[in-house]
Amino acid sequence: MALALPVVGAAPDPTPLPPRDGVVRGACPHDCPDTCAWQVTVENGRATRMSGDAEHPFTRGFLCTKVNRYIERTYHRDRLTTPLRRVGAKGEGKFEPVSWDVALTEIAARLRAIADSVDGPQAILPYSYAGTMGMIQGESMDRRFFHALGASRLLRTICSAAGAAAMQMTVGASIGADAEGIPESDLILIWGSNTLTSNPHLWPFVLRARERGARVIAIDPLKTRTAAQCDEWIAIRPGTDAALALGIMNVLFVEGLEDRDYLDRWTLGADELRARARQYPPERVAAITGIPAERVIGLAREYGRAKAAFIRLNYGLQRHAGGGMAVRTVACLPAVTGHWRRAGGGVQLSTSANFQFDRRALGRPDLGPPAREINMIRLGDALTLADAGTGGPPVKALIVYNSNPAVVAPDRGAVKRGLAREDLLTVVLEQFPTDTTAWADYVLPATTQLEHWDIHLAYGHHYITLNQPAIAPLGEALPNSEIFRRLAKAMGMTDPALADDDLTMIRQALAGAGPKLAGITLESLIETGWARINVPMPYLPFAEGGFPTPSGKCELRSERLAQMGLDPLPTFTPPDEHPDNVPELAARYPLTLISSPAHQFLNSTFVNVDSLRRQAREPECLLHPDDAAPRGIASGMRVLVHNDRGGFLATARVAAEIRPGVAWAPSLWWGRYAIDGRTVNETTSQGETDMGRGPVFYDNLVEVEAVAAVPSDANGIANPATNSIPIATPG
């Protein structure tokens, strides 16, 4: 059921009343390539049922394990429905309810005092990421507010920055092969992607290809749910993906399996790449990756002899110091073999660059002066160093929305020390009491996706989707966009752009969009719910070159990288905490910890949903039997995972589903639900990747040890305040 639109030019009406009952079209807002189109059944003003849109070519009528619980999440008993002001100590999570007028007046006064002080507005820092992927609730009025204020600008790098930079330097943009072409593939490499957990709507296309004879191979240090369903699992050492890709190229060139015509016509630097690949014979690659040389040769032959090989990359393999170069090197493979020529061939990391919204119209960077930039993965430094590590003023105010940094940011100990500062004003826009809200001075209740307007791109397919509010906001909750509108007004900010309503901003984003969105309007989306952007079917972006690079070719050699001081050719950059590079550290912490999301969670979202948390049970640590036995660890034992940065408790699971030398702790548990109040990010660093300034979550050497006992409170719950955990003697 469509909602009636307010008349253009009428008074702003950011949340028109939803219908009393019926079926309302919407979009999943979460950080997932699938961006599902959903339908919400509303009865007597209450959402009673949700389902995937059966007519949507990618959603195909089903929702994932997590989003199937979205109604349970929306009506959760802990849902925040009124503004709150801190009354206890920071970190206690004690608040009193206040009115919106009181909360906004007090926040505005404190922000204005900081902005007018000697430190200036750059002492104010926004902190957000992909709690919603919506263009309106994620990056519109919030950006306008902070730009007009002159606040510090946040580098939003925590997920995809390294991979995005790598694709830009190689193929020119975050553009890749179309997932809907996969049924035409004869070989599919699921490379660093747990598709059944993080991209489940891709899998039906994979199954159609398999029915037609395609082989499906998973390349991953962990035997994920997806790897278990593939025809083969290749267990690679973490952080060595670039070496494997170069080893494949070595065999392709030696055995004449390259597409010389494609290389000559549509690439730059083919001869130099051929010389670089000679440095990575299979024997050397085997020593680096842990994959036998004969399997490197066999994989290269399969890839080179395939007619249309599809590589699905995901972001796990870029969470290392050389993560950007790893993505870049793998992304060169389809150009070497010419797999871009045919449907079902190529590589996909993201499709997002095809969605050409007018982001400048949405965010209005022209509203304020240029300001310093602070990398979000360095939040611990930004809050604890006197100059925020950027040469500017110390951060005096932190405005958090669409994120839970007390859980998701690396080096959690440093982040918490910063959040504990009494002189730091912390305001959090949230739907639930999280680890981060416990440190807030003010908590402002935000709406869920069922309660506001939004518009969504996708980074795993080519459909734009409109979200219409299905129910009225619960309690006094407001959309992010409206909160920033009201805050701007409370601060006396008068630019008309700060009063635009949500529907106006949707129209602005579409009106100035590029040709791939031409003809798609708010009104057309109200009628259909979603639309394929203007790319052909099948979509073969680089079948005849056309790369959006400076040369117009796939840049196997990148002059831009050379100017940045990086190797212009694909190469293998070892992880910062690679055991071979830091032998003294590895002697103390010999296991590499990776921490991809649990099947039931999406980053830290959904952890508070009881049914999903029960499925996930409790924080666990998976070890290979070869690593568990000498440590005296068996499945079900409590273990401490730790390094010099910190540690956390988990329950051991021992199985040959992971490479020896690697541990896996699925993330991201909230501290309040963890065994000892600590999480995997106690152990991660604030280091940055080679390009894109992304995080190095998986450059993380640890030790895992059995513990004798777990200090607990009177109710038998592990004590989150306990930092000293006794270590059991193995055996």
C-alpha positions, -999 to 999 in steps of 0.1 A, spaced: 0 0 0 14 34 -10 14 64 13 -1 97 3 27 122 -5 26 157 10 21 185 -15 54 200 -28 60 233 -11 39 225 19 52 226 55 78 199 61 62 166 71 91 142 77 70 112 89 35 112 72 11 90 91 13 54 78 -18 35 67 -38 18 94 -35 -15 78 -24 -32 46 9 -42 30 36 -16 28 67 -19 6 101 -12 21 138 -21 20 161 -38 44 185 -11 58 214 -32 69 250 -35 58 246 -64 34 251 -66 -4 215 -80 -9 195 -48 1 163 -69 1 129 -55 -9 105 -64 18 67 -62 24 53 -54 58 17 -64 68 1 -38 91 -30 -45 112 -46 -19 134 -14 2 131 9 -26 142 33 -45 120 24 -82 122 43 -99 94 73 -93 71 84 -112 40 108 -107 11 92 -93 -20 86 -124 -42 86 -103 -74 120 -87 -67 146 -105 -90 172 -107 -63 152 -109 -31 130 -136 -45 106 -138 -16 128 -146 14 147 -127 41 178 -138 60 179 -154 95 185 -120 110 160 -98 92 133 -124 96 133 -112 133 129 -75 124 94 -72 139 107 -87 171 135 -62 171 112 -32 164 89 -40 193 117 -51 216 111 -46 254 143 -24 256 133 -1 227 142 35 235 112 58 232 120 90 250 151 112 253 174 104 282 199 125 302 227 109 323 224 109 360 250 83 370 287 80 363 299 76 328 296 39 318 270 31 344 241 36 319 219 55 344 196 80 329 164 101 335 138 108 309 136 144 296 115 161 270 128 167 235 129 204 241 150 200 272 174 176 256 179 196 224 182 229 242 209 216 266 228 197 238 226 228 216 239 250 243 269 228 250 277 223 213 275 261 208 298 267 237 324 244 222 321 258 187 325 294 201 355 285 223 391 287 213 390 250 202 363 259 176 338 236 159 364 211 149 364 199 185 331 183 176 332 149 159 304 130 143 307 92 144 285 70 122 286 42 97 261 17 83 236 11 111 214 20 82 225 20 46 198 45 37 207 76 19 183 98 40 187 84 75 224 76 68 240 105 50 218 136 43 206 160 70 234 148 94 260 157 69 244 191 62 243 198 100 280 190 106 291 207 74 272 239 83 286 237 119 322 233 107 327 201 127 356 177 121 348 154 92 348 116 97 367 93 74 342 64 73 367 36 66 358 8 90 344 -17 64 351 -12 27 377 15 23 407 -6 13 388 -27 -12 371 3 -27 404 21 -32 418 -11 -47 390 -14 -72 393 23 -81 430 19 -88 425 -13 -109 391 -11 -128 383 25 -120 354 22 -96 334 -1 -73 318 -18 -104 318 -55 -110 302 -85 -126 265 -88 -123 253 -115 -99 224 -123 -122 248 -135 -148 262 -162 -125 240 -190 -139 261 -186 -171 293 -193 -151 312 -225 -154 335 -219 -125 327 -199 -93 354 -189 -68 339 -177 -34 370 -159 -23 369 -146 13 331 -146 15 308 -165 37 280 -161 12 253 -180 31 257 -157 60 267 -123 45 252 -125 10 226 -153 10 205 -141 -19 235 -147 -42 234 -184 -34 204 -194 -56 222 -180 -86 253 -201 -76 231 -232 -74 216 -226 -108 252 -225 -122 261 -257 -104 230 -274 -118 244 -265 -153 278 -281 -144 298 -253 -127 323 -261 -100 321 -240 -69 353 -235 -48 357 -216 -15 390 -200 -7 390 -191 31 410 -199 62 377 -210 78 354 -238 66 323 -215 68 287 -225 62 294 -216 26 326 -235 22 309 -266 36 284 -264 7 310 -259 -20 326 -285 -42 360 -278 -26 374 -258 3 409 -243 -1 422 -234 33 445 -204 28 466 -187 54 451 -153 64 465 -123 46 481 -143 18 454 -139 -9 476 -117 -32 503 -143 -33 478 -170 -44 465 -147 -71 500 -140 -83 507 -178 -83 476 -183 -104 489 -157 -129 523 -174 -130 507 -206 -142 484 -188 -166 513 -170 -183 537 -200 -182 510 -223 -198 496 -198 -222 462 -197 -206 460 -159 -207 437 -140 -232 464 -121 -251 439 -101 -272 421 -88 -242 455 -80 -225 467 -61 -256 435 -41 -262 421 -34 -228 448 -35 -202 478 -13 -192 510 -30 -179 505 -66 -191 542 -72 -198 552 -58 -164 526 -80 -147 539 -110 -166 574 -103 -152 560 -98 -117 541 -131 -118 574 -149 -127 585 -140 -91 557 -162 -77 562 -198 -89 538 -223 -73 565 -236 -48 570 -201 -34 532 -195 -33 528 -227 -14 553 -217 12 534 -183 17 498 -195 15 500 -230 30 483 -243 -2 501 -272 -19 519 -262 -51 501 -288 -71 467 -273 -60 479 -238 -69 487 -252 -104 454 -271 -106 434 -240 -96 451 -219 -121 444 -244 -149 407 -246 -139 405 -208 -139 424 -204 -172 404 -230 -190 370 -218 -178 349 -199 -203 332 -176 -178 347 -177 -143 330 -156 -116 350 -145 -85 329 -133 -55 352 -113 -33 342 -100 1 357 -76 26 374 -101 49 405 -105 28 412 -67 29 413 -65 67 451 -68 67 479 -43 62 482 -54 26 444 -57 22 441 -32 -6 468 -48 -26 452 -82 -21 419 -70 -35 437 -53 -64 457 -84 -73 426 -107 -73 407 -81 -93 433 -83 -121 426 -120 -128 395 -115 -151 416 -92 -173 444 -117 -176 420 -144 -188 394 -122 -205 366 -135 -184 351 -100 -185 340 -108 -221 311 -131 -211 281 -132 -189 290 -150 -157 326 -139 -159 345 -113 -140 348 -103 -103 324 -87 -79 333 -69 -48 307 -41 -50 282 -27 -74 277 5 -55 294 30 -79 266 23 -105 242 41 -82 248 77 -91 228 95 -65 235 133 -62 255 129 -30 266 166 -30 229 176 -30 222 153 -1 252 161 21 258 198 10 296 200 18 294 236 5 275 247 36 306 250 57 344 255 54 368 226 49 377 209 82 402 183 94 395 147 89 396 120 116 397 83 107 369 65 125 391 34 131 415 57 151 387 67 175 407 55 205 435 78 196 411 107 187 395 105 222 427 100 242 453 121 225 455 158 233 454 168 196 432 139 183 463 127 164 456 152 136 473 184 149 439 200 157 420 206 189 411 178 212 377 162 206 353 178 231 320 164 218 311 131 201 278 127 183 272 90 176 245 76 153 241 45 131 270 29 150 281 13 183 317 23 186 322 9 221 318 -25 204 328 -22 168 358 1 169 393 -15 171 414 -13 203 383 -12 225 403 -4 256 415 29 242 379 37 230 365 31 264 392 52 281 382 80 258 345 76 263 351 78 301 364 114 299 343 136 321 350 166 298 337 148 267 301 155 257 287 123 242 253 123 224 240 90 210 211 86 187 199 50 192 171 25 191 183 4 221 206 7 252 239 -5 238 275 -5 251 279 29 236 248 45 252 261 35 286 288 62 281 265 89 268 254 122 284 223 122 263 205 94 244 181 104 217 155 77 206 157 70 168 132 52 146 136 19 130 132 11 93 95 4 98 89 40 109 106 64 84 112 72 47 144 62 30 160 53 -3 186 26 -9 213 16 -33 227 -19 -33 263 -32 -34 255 -67 -46 229 -61 -73 215 -34 -96 181 -25 -80 172 8 -63 147 4 -35 124 29 -17 115 24 20 80 37 30 71 39 67 47 11 77 39 22 113 39 54 133 71 59 154 71 42 187 68 66 216 87 98 210 112 82 186 122 104 156 141 97 124 178 107 124 170 133 98 144 150 119 166 149 150 193 168 131 167 192 117 156 200 153 191 202 166 200 227 139 170 248 148 179 247 185 214 260 177 200 289 157 212 276 123 190 291 96 202 279 62 170 267 44 188 234 35 187 224 71 149 224 70 143 202 39 121 173 47 129 136 38 108 135 6 124 167 -6 158 152 -1 149 120 -19 138 141 -49 171 161 -47 192 129 -47 173 116 -78 170 149 -97 208 153 -99 216 116 -104 236 103 -133 223 86 -164 221 51 -148 192 65 -126 176 86 -153 138 83 -153 136 68 -117 116 92 -95 101 92 -61 67 89 -76 77 59 -98 92 42 -68 61 48 -47 42 27 -74 67 -1 -78 88 -1 -46 120 -8 -65 135 -5 -100 165 -18 -119 189 9 -127 198 17 -163 223 -10 -170 216 -38 -196 207 -74 -190 231 -92 -191 254 -65 -177 289 -69 -190 306 -37 -178 341 -44 -193 335 -68 -221 350 -43 -245 371 -22 -221 354 9 -211 371 10 -177 366 43 -158 403 47 -151 425 75 -164 437 53 -192 403 38 -200 419 4 -195 422 -21 -166 454 -7 -150 475 -38 -142 502 -11 -136 488 19 -118 507 52 -121 484 66 -94 497 40 -69 533 48 -79 526 85 -71 512 74 -37 545 56 -29 530 22 -34 541 -6 -57 524 2 -91 521 -36 -98 502 -62 -80 523 -77 -52 521 -96 -19 522 -74 12 524 -95 43 502 -87 73 517 -64 99 514 -93 124 525 -121 100 543 -147 121 572 -148 97 577 -110 100 574 -106 137 590 -138 151 594 -124 187 558 -114 189 547 -146 173 566 -166 199 544 -151 226 512 -149 205 514 -177 178 478 -178 166 462 -155 140 428 -144 152 401 -137 126 366 -124 137 340 -124 110 304 -120 121 284 -147 136 256 -161 114 229 -146 137 244 -111 139 253 -83 115 283 -66 130 268 -56 164 232 -54 152 207 -80 163 228 -91 193 200 -80 217 173 -100 199 167 -128 223 159 -155 197 190 -148 177 213 -146 207 200 -179 219 210 -194 186 245 -179 188 247 -192 224 278 -174 237 311 -161 225 332 -189 212 367 -195 199 373 -221 172 407 -239 172 421 -266 150 429 -299 170 466 -294 163 465 -261 182 441 -272 209 459 -304 220 492 -289 231 473 -262 250 451 -288 269 420 -273 254 389 -293 246 355 -283 232 333 -267 259 362 -254 280 365 -217 289 394 -200 273 411 -166 274 420 -151 241 446 -124 246 476 -103 235 493 -71 247 463 -50 238 438 -70 259 418 -102 261 383 -117 264 368 -150 275 351 -175 251 340 -211 250 363 -233 230 352 -253 200 378 -277 186 373 -289 150 392 -293 118 372 -265 103 400 -240 104 436 -239 93 461 -248 120 477 -216 134 444 -197 131 417 -190 156 382 -177 149 360 -158 173 327 -148 157 318 -112 163 305 -88 174 290 -95 209 280 -66 231 299 -64 263 267 -67 283 261 -102 268 297 -114 267 310 -138 292 332 -113 310 320 -80 295 349 -80 270 348 -85 233 371 -95 204 380 -58 198 399 -58 231 426 -75 210 425 -56 177 447 -26 168 442 8 153 465 1 124 457 10 88 457 -8 55 480 0 26 454 19 7 421 35 18 432 38 54 409 9 64 412 -13 95 435 -43 100 412 -63 122 427 -96 111 463 -86 116 459 -99 151 483 -124 168 469 -139 200 474 -167 225 445 -189 236 447 -205 271 424 -225 293 411 -207 324 406 -222 358 375 -203 367 354 -174 357 347 -148 384 310 -142 386 284 -122 405 258 -135 429 236 -146 400 263 -167 384 269 -142 356 305 -136 346 316 -103 361 322 -77 333 344 -56 356 369 -84 362 402 -79 343 424 -104 360 415 -140 348 435 -169 364 451 -191 338 449 -229 342 480 -250 338 476 -270 306 470 -307 313 
